[in-house]
């Protein structure tokens, strides 16, 4: 069963995308336009060698947090002979949607309209891979992605991730573009493709050399954008 994604409202478009990854993957991305979409399940379970933990809240549609002052009681086998009661000091109840689809993520940078704009990258972002690809023409890139996904007749949506406070008492109407604030430093722009196969997906959009450049991740600690006055 497909879980249709609610259409995202009009958004401002990033001026730059950055993708971190292994050198060979980034080179394939630039030279062939090869995009690798992992499954939603993959991101839930992710625990990589560089310490990035998986987002176990990925796919949550509702979250309710219970605190000690609520004086809530958990009852196992209520009314039975073996009834057990626990006083809850802290608990979280989640409603999870079993999304069957694939995700491709990019770090997004926006125009803050200042003459000089500086963007710093956290070490946690750089640790996603030893090489980074900076996409300088976002509209052209997205146009090519859309062309290929339409050609293969995929249902898809894209947009900025909305970050929420996972410790709030009640959270509702979350979707595949919602993510815990723990990951806010990722500034994620997400492309979501519905896919009942629930397997990794690859698409190829052709070389994007003319709209991108490659740099070693360790050298990309900060970006500076200077706007030329006309």
N, C-alpha and C positions, 0 to 999 in steps of 0.2 A: 504494500500500500504506500502510495506517495503522500508525503505530508507537504502540501503546498506552502511556500514561503510567502508571507504577506508582503505585498509590494512596498518597498522602502520609499519614503517620501523624498522629494527633491533635495539634493544635497550639493554642497559646494565640492568642486573637483580638486583633488590634490594637484600640486604643481610638479611634484617628483614622487617616484616610487623607488624604494631600495629593497633588494632581495639578497639575503645572506644565505650562503650555502657552501658546499664543497666545491673546490676549483673546477673539477670536471663537469659537475652539474651546472654551474653558473656559465661555463663556456658553451655548453650545449644550449642553454637557455638563450644566450646571445646569438650564437652562430646559426642555430636551427629554429629558434623560437619554440623550444620544447618546454612545455609546462607540465609539471607532475602534480596531480591533485591527489592528496591522500584522503582516506575515508574519515568520517566523523569519529568512528570508533578508535582510529589510530590516535587522534588528538586527545581522546579521553584517557588513553592508557599510556601515553608517551612519558617515558623516563629515560632521557638520553644520557650519554656518558659525560656531558658537560653540565649536568645537574638541573636541566630544565624539567620541571615536573609536569605531568599531564594535567589537563583541565578536566577534573572529574565532574564539574558542573556543566560541561559542554552539552547542549541539548536540553537543559532545564527550561521548563515553561513556567513553573511556579516554585517558590522557595518560602518556607516558613521557619523562622528561627525561634527556638524556645530557650528562655533564660531562667536562671535560678529563682529570681523574684516572681516568676509566673506560678511557682509551686505546683508544677504539673506532675502527674503520676502516670507511669507506663504500667499497664496491667496485661500480663500474659495469661492466656486461658481464663478470661474473666468468668466468674461464677462456677468454675470447675474445682474439683478437689485439689488440683495441683496449681491453683491460682498463685501467681507471683506478682508482687508489686515493687516498682522501683521509683524512687524520687528522682526526677530529672533536674540536673543542675544546668545542663547545656545540651541541646539537641537540635537537629536540623531535619526537616521533612521536605522532600523534593518530589516534584512531579516531572518526570523525564519523558521527552518525546523521542522516539526511536527513529531519528532521521536516517534515511538511507540516501547517502550522497557523498560528494567529494568537496574538498576545500583547497583553495589556493590562496595563500596569504602574502601580503606585501606591507612593508613599513611605509607609511604615507606622510608626506610633508606638505603643509599648506602655506599659502601666501598670507603673512601677517601684516602686509602692506607697509612695513617699515623699510627705510632706505637700505639698511643693513640688517640681515636676518641670520642668526646663528642657531644651528641645531646640533645638540650634543647627543651622542649615542652611548647608552649604558653598556657596560661590559656584558650584561646578560644578553643583549641583542647581538653583539659582535661574536659571542660564543656559539651562535647558530651555525657558523661556518667560517672558513679561513678566507673566503672571497666574497665580495659584494658586487652586485650589478646595480648601477644607478640608471633608472629610466627617465629620460629628460623630456620625452613627449608622451605624456600620460594619455591624452585623447587618442593619439594614433595607435598606441599599444592596445587600449581597450577596444578600439574599433576592430582591430585584427582578431582579438579574442572573441568578440561577439560574432564576427563573420564565420569563424570556424565552429563555434558552438551551435550557431544557427544551421550551418551546413550539416552538422551531425544530428540535428533535431533534438538537442538537449534542452530541457527546461532549466533555466538558471537565473540567478539574480546576483547583484553585487552591491557593495556599499561599505560604509565605515562601520566598524564594530562599535556598539554602544556599551560602555563599561558601567557596571552597577556595583553598589556596595553589598557584597555577599553576606554582610553581618546585619543588614537591615531586617526589621521584624517580619515584614511581609513583602514579597516581590511577586508580581503577576505580569502576564503578557510578555514574558521573555520569549526569545526566538533564536534562530540559528545565528543571528547577528548580535546576540547579547553575550557578554563575557564578564567574568569577575574582575573587579578592579585590581586584583593582584597582578594582572597582565597588562595594565594600562600603559606601561612604558613601551609596549610593542606598536602603538599607534596603528593598529591593524586595519588595512583595507582588505576585504574578504570577497572572493568569488566563490559562490556556492552553486554546485551543479547537482541536480537530482539524478540519482542513479540507483535503480533497484538492485543492480548486481552487487552493490556494496563492496566493490573492489577498487584498488587504485586506478586512476584514469590519467592517460597521457593525451595531450593534443599538441599539434605542431602548427605554428602560425607563420613560419618563415623567419629568416634572419631579421634581427632587430638592432643590428650594429649601428645603423644610422641614427637611432634614437636612444642609444645607451652607451655606457662606458663601464669598464671593469676596474676594480681597485682591490688591493689586499685589505681584508677586514681590519687588521691591526693598525692600518694607516688611516682608517675612517673613524676617527674619534669625534670629529666635528666637521660640519659643513657650514660654509659662509656664503650667503647669497647677497650680492650687491646689485641694486637696481640703478640702471643708468637713466639719468634725467634727460628728457627730450625737450 
